[in-house]
Amino acid sequence: MGDAAGYESHFGSMLPNLREGSRVAERLRCALEAHGIKLPSLIGGYPVNATAMVDLGGCRADVAESLAVLLEAVPVE
C-alpha cells in the first residue's frame, strides 16, 4: 500500500498542472483556428518542475509560415 499511496501522491499533485496545460492548449487551438491555422499535434503536456506545459508538436512548414505571418502582423508592445 505504501507504493500505491506514493504513486497517487506523486501523480495526484501533477493533476492541476496537467489540467492547466490542457486548458491552455485548447485556448491556443481555438485562437489559431479563428485565423485558419491548425496545429494537429497541439496538446497539453506533462508538467516539468511543477509547471504546466503545452506541446506545440510538429507542423507543416506552410502552417508554421502562416503562424509567423499572423504574429508579425501583431504590433510588439
Phi and psi restraints in degrees (value plus and minus 20) as a CYANA .aco file:
   2 GLY   PHI     -79.5   -39.5
   2 GLY   PSI     -59.7   -19.7
   3 ASP   PHI     -86.0   -46.0
   3 ASP   PSI     -63.0   -23.0
   4 ALA   PHI     -84.2   -44.2
   4 ALA   PSI     -61.1   -21.1
   5 ALA   PHI     -85.5   -45.5
   5 ALA   PSI     -60.0   -20.0
   6 GLY   PHI     -84.6   -44.6
   6 GLY   PSI     -61.4   -21.4
   7 TYR   PHI     -81.4   -41.4
   7 TYR   PSI     -67.5   -27.5
   8 GLU   PHI     -84.6   -44.6
   8 GLU   PSI     -60.6   -20.6
   9 SER   PHI     -83.4   -43.4
   9 SER   PSI     -64.4   -24.4
  10 HIS   PHI     -86.3   -46.3
  10 HIS   PSI     -73.2   -33.2
  11 PHE   PHI     -97.4   -57.4
  11 PHE   PSI     -47.9    -7.9
  12 GLY   PHI     -83.0   -43.0
  12 GLY   PSI     -55.0   -15.0
  13 SER   PHI     -90.6   -50.6
  13 SER   PSI     -37.6     2.4
  14 MET   PHI    -101.6   -61.6
  14 MET   PSI     -39.8     0.2
  15 LEU   PHI     -76.2   -36.2
  15 LEU   PSI     -65.6   -25.6
  16 PRO   PHI     -79.3   -39.3
  16 PRO   PSI     -59.3   -19.3
  17 ASN   PHI     -93.9   -53.9
  17 ASN   PSI     -52.3   -12.3
  18 LEU   PHI     -83.2   -43.2
  18 LEU   PSI     -65.3   -25.3
  19 ARG   PHI     -84.0   -44.0
  19 ARG   PSI     -61.9   -21.9
  20 GLU   PHI     -83.1   -43.1
  20 GLU   PSI     -64.0   -24.0
  21 GLY   PHI     -80.2   -40.2
  21 GLY   PSI     -63.0   -23.0
  22 SER   PHI     -85.5   -45.5
  22 SER   PSI     -60.8   -20.8
  23 ARG   PHI     -82.6   -42.6
  23 ARG   PSI     -65.9   -25.9
  24 VAL   PHI     -88.8   -48.8
  24 VAL   PSI     -57.9   -17.9
  25 ALA   PHI     -80.5   -40.5
  25 ALA   PSI     -62.9   -22.9
  26 GLU   PHI     -86.1   -46.1
  26 GLU   PSI     -60.1   -20.1
  27 ARG   PHI     -81.8   -41.8
  27 ARG   PSI     -64.7   -24.7
  28 LEU   PHI     -84.8   -44.8
  28 LEU   PSI     -61.1   -21.1
  29 ARG   PHI     -77.9   -37.9
  29 ARG   PSI     -66.2   -26.2
  30 CYS   PHI     -84.8   -44.8
  30 CYS   PSI     -62.3   -22.3
  31 ALA   PHI     -84.2   -44.2
  31 ALA   PSI     -61.8   -21.8
  32 LEU   PHI     -88.4   -48.4
  32 LEU   PSI     -63.0   -23.0
  33 GLU   PHI     -84.4   -44.4
  33 GLU   PSI     -48.4    -8.4
  34 ALA   PHI     -83.5   -43.5
  34 ALA   PSI     -41.4    -1.4
  35 HIS   PHI    -126.5   -86.5
  35 HIS   PSI      -6.4    33.6
  36 GLY   PHI      57.0    97.0
  36 GLY   PSI      -0.2    39.8
  37 ILE   PHI    -131.9   -91.9
  37 ILE   PSI     108.3   148.3
  38 LYS   PHI    -145.1  -105.1
  38 LYS   PSI     103.9   143.9
  39 LEU   PHI    -127.4   -87.4
  39 LEU   PSI      78.5   118.5
  40 PRO   PHI     -81.1   -41.1
  40 PRO   PSI     -48.2    -8.2
  41 SER   PHI    -120.8   -80.8
  41 SER   PSI      -2.6    37.4
  42 LEU   PHI     -91.5   -51.5
  42 LEU   PSI      98.4   138.4
  43 ILE   PHI    -166.9  -126.9
  43 ILE   PSI     142.0   182.0
  44 GLY   PHI     -90.8   -50.8
  44 GLY   PSI     116.4   156.4
  45 GLY   PHI    -122.8   -82.8
  45 GLY   PSI     158.5   198.5
  46 TYR   PHI     -96.5   -56.5
  46 TYR   PSI     120.0   160.0
  47 PRO   PHI     -79.8   -39.8
  47 PRO   PSI     125.7   165.7
  48 VAL   PHI    -143.7  -103.7
  48 VAL   PSI     104.8   144.8
  49 ASN   PHI      30.7    70.7
  49 ASN   PSI      26.3    66.3
  50 ALA   PHI      39.6    79.6
  50 ALA   PSI      10.2    50.2
  51 THR   PHI    -140.4  -100.4
  51 THR   PSI     110.3   150.3
  52 ALA   PHI     -82.7   -42.7
  52 ALA   PSI     120.8   160.8
  53 MET   PHI    -148.5  -108.5
  53 MET   PSI     134.9   174.9
  54 VAL   PHI    -146.5  -106.5
  54 VAL   PSI     108.1   148.1
  55 ASP   PHI    -111.3   -71.3
  55 ASP   PSI      93.4   133.4
  56 LEU   PHI     -96.0   -56.0
  56 LEU   PSI     -46.0    -6.0
  57 GLY   PHI      50.4    90.4
  57 GLY   PSI    -194.5  -154.5
  58 GLY   PHI    -109.7   -69.7
  58 GLY   PSI     137.5   177.5
  59 CYS   PHI    -173.3  -133.3
  59 CYS   PSI     143.2   183.2
  60 ARG   PHI     -86.9   -46.9
  60 ARG   PSI     134.3   174.3
  61 ALA   PHI     -80.5   -40.5
  61 ALA   PSI     -56.9   -16.9
  62 ASP   PHI     -87.7   -47.7
  62 ASP   PSI     -51.6   -11.6
  63 VAL   PHI     -90.0   -50.0
  63 VAL   PSI     -63.9   -23.9
  64 ALA   PHI     -81.3   -41.3
  64 ALA   PSI     -58.3   -18.3
  65 GLU   PHI     -86.8   -46.8
  65 GLU   PSI     -59.9   -19.9
  66 SER   PHI     -81.3   -41.3
  66 SER   PSI     -59.5   -19.5
  67 LEU   PHI     -85.9   -45.9
  67 LEU   PSI     -61.4   -21.4
  68 ALA   PHI     -83.0   -43.0
  68 ALA   PSI     -62.5   -22.5
  69 VAL   PHI     -81.3   -41.3
  69 VAL   PSI     -64.3   -24.3
  70 LEU   PHI     -81.6   -41.6
  70 LEU   PSI     -67.0   -27.0
  71 LEU   PHI     -87.5   -47.5
  71 LEU   PSI     -56.6   -16.6
  72 GLU   PHI     -85.7   -45.7
  72 GLU   PSI     -45.3    -5.3
  73 ALA   PHI     -98.4   -58.4
  73 ALA   PSI     -33.5     6.5
  74 VAL   PHI    -111.0   -71.0
  74 VAL   PSI     106.0   146.0
  75 PRO   PHI     -81.2   -41.2
  75 PRO   PSI     119.5   159.5
  76 VAL   PHI    -107.9   -67.9
  76 VAL   PSI     107.6   147.6
